Amino acid sequence: MITTRVVVVALGALLAAQLSPSVSAQRAPAAMQPIVGTWQLSGLERGSSAQSLARVPNPVGMLIQSGNGYVIEIVSQAARPATLNASEQFTTYQAFWGTTTVEGATASYHVDGHLDPGRMGQRFTRSFERKGTQLVLTDTAAGGGTVTRATWERIPELEALPDWQEPVVGFWQWTGAGLLNAAGTNLRPAYRDPSVIVYTPTGHMAVLYLGPPGRKPFAGPTPTPDEARAAWQGSVSYYGTYIVQPKTRTMFHYQLGAANPTAVGGSFMRNFEIKEPQVTLIFPPTTLDGQQVRNTLTLKRLAGVRDMWPDFRR
C-alpha cells in the first residue's frame, strides 16, 4: 500500500513538472484584489434609476476575474424553457470576455468578445463595492439608460488543488481549430471572433466560443429571431464545473448554465495536451467523408493559477 501511494504521488509530481505553467508568482495589483476570483450570481436588479431597481427573477451566472485583468461574465436565468425562440434565448443569456482595469471603486472594461456582435470592442465602467465574500457591481447604460446592479458571491478555491490540475487553471484564448484526420491534416479549418475558455482553481469553468468574423450588429436594441440566430451561428457558451483525469489526460465539463437551454445538465469529455504556453483540446472521434477525424482546438495562455489565485502557494 505504501509503495502504491509513493508511485501515485510521484506520477502526479512528474505530470505537474511536465505541464507546469510559466507564470510568475506575484500578487495581483492592490487595486484589482477586491474583484479577483470566481463569483456566483446571487442577485440581479434592473431599473430606470438607482431608486427604482426591481429584482430580476431566478438570476444565475458566473463571473471570473483574474489578477492580471482578464474577465469573463455570463448572466442568465434559471429554468429557461426549451421552447424559447432565438431572440428569447439571446435576451435571457448574456456573455462577454475582455480585460479590466481598476481605479478606486470603479472598474473599467474592454470587451474583446461578446455574444452581441454590436458590443464587440466597446468600453464601459462599473462601480463596485466589496462586502466580505460579496461583490456588488453597478452599471448605468450610456445616456442615462437602464441601471443594473448585480450581487456576486465569491466561490472559495479548492482546499487542496491537485498538482495535475494546477497547469490547467487559467484563461485560454482560442487560436485555431479544425477536423484533423489520423495524419494530422486539417480537413475543415474553423475561424472565430476572439474566444476563450477558462478553468478556475475553484473547480469551475466557463467558455465563450464565438462565431466566425463578420457577424452583423442588430438593427434595434432587441434582435429579431433571424438576427439572433445569425449572430449565434457557430457560437458555444456555457459555464459549470470540471474534473481533470491526469493519467488519461482527459477533462469532463459539467454544464450548470448554457446559451442553449436544452444543454443545461449535460456534460462533455475532452482530451488535453499542454505545451506552454499552449493547450490543445481534442474531442472524441467522429467521421467526415468516410475518414475518422477529431475536432481539435488550440488555445494560448492569457492567465495562470497565480493570476487566478494570487494567494496560491504550493
C-alpha positions, 0 to 999 in steps of 0.5 A: 500500500505504501509503495502504491501511494509513493508511485501515485504521488510521484506520477502526479509530481512528474505530470505537474513538472511536465505541464507546469505553467510559466507564470510568475508568482506575484500578487495581483495589483492592490487595486484589482484584489477586491474583484479577483476570483470566481463569483456566483450570481446571487442577485440581479436588479434592473431599473430606470434609476438607482431608486427604482431597481426591481429584482430580476427573477431566478438570476444565475451566472458566473463571473471570473476575474483574474489578477492580471485583468482578464474577465469573463461574465455570463448572466442568465436565468434559471429554468429557461424553457426549451421552447424559447425562440432565438431572440428569447434565448439571446435576451435571457443569456448574456456573455462577454470576455475582455480585460479590466482595469481598476481605479478606486471603486470603479472598474473599467472594461474592454470587451474583446468578445461578446455574444452581441456582435454590436458590443464587440470592442466597446468600453464601459465602467462599473462601480463596485463595492466589496462586502466580505465574500460579496461583490456588488457591481453597478452599471448605468447604460450610456445616456442615462439608460437602464441601471443594473446592479448585480450581487456576486458571491465569491466561490472559495478555491479548492482546499487542496488543488491537485498538482495535475490540475494546477497547469490547467487553471487559467484563461485560454484564448482560442487560436485555431481549430479544425477536423484533423484526420489520423495524419494530422491534416486539417480537413475543415479549418474553423475561424472565430471572433476572439474566444476563450475558455477558462478553468478556475482553481475553484473547480469551475469553468466557463467558455465563450466560443464565438462565431466566425468574423463578420457577424452583423450588429442588430438593427434595434436594441432587441434582435429579431429571431433571424438576427439572433440566430445569425449572430449565434451561428457557430457560437458555444457558451456555457459555464459549470464545473470540471474534473481533470483525469491526469493519467488519461489526460482527459477533462469532463465539463459539467454544464450548470448554465448554457446559451442553449437551454436544452444543454443545461445538465449535460456534460462533455469529455475532452482530451488535453495536451499542454505545451506552454504556453499552449493547450490543445483540446481534442474531442472524441472521434467522429467521421467526415467523408468516410475518414475518422477525424477529431475536432481539435482546438488550440488555445494560448495562455492569457492567465495562470493559477497565480493570476487566478489565485494570487494567494496560491502557494504550493 
